[in-house]
Amino acid sequence: MRLHLLRSLLHLLARLGFVRKEAPGVMGEGLAAKFLESQGYRIECRNFRIKGGEADIIATHGGLVVVVEVKTRSSGRFGSPAQAV
């Protein structure tokens, strides 16, 4: 029941314009989403935006809601992805 409510809320927010995709990072987010799905996660939403920020991926797994921040780097010039979180 909770997952159904979460999905309904996410669809409503998407229709209201709170979900958006941008070119930078889309490839990394796609790879992360594919990896999560291969591990049994269900992707509920991507690029979820609210006034205070954004979540790259919202997924569910085993009754849990998981919020994922994806950092994509093409080189180590600006540090590792972990250093940017």
Long-range contacts (C-beta under 8 A, 24 or more apart in sequence): 2-63, 3-60, 3-63, 6-44, 6-60, 6-65, 7-44, 10-44, 10-45, 10-48, 10-58, 13-45, 13-48, 14-45, 18-48, 18-49, 18-50, 19-45, 19-46, 19-47, 19-48, 19-49, 20-47, 20-49, 21-46, 21-47, 22-47, 25-56, 25-70, 25-72, 27-72, 28-70, 28-71, 28-72, 29-56, 29-57, 29-70, 29-72, 32-56, 32-57, 32-68, 32-70, 33-57, 33-59, 36-61, 36-66, 36-68, 41-66
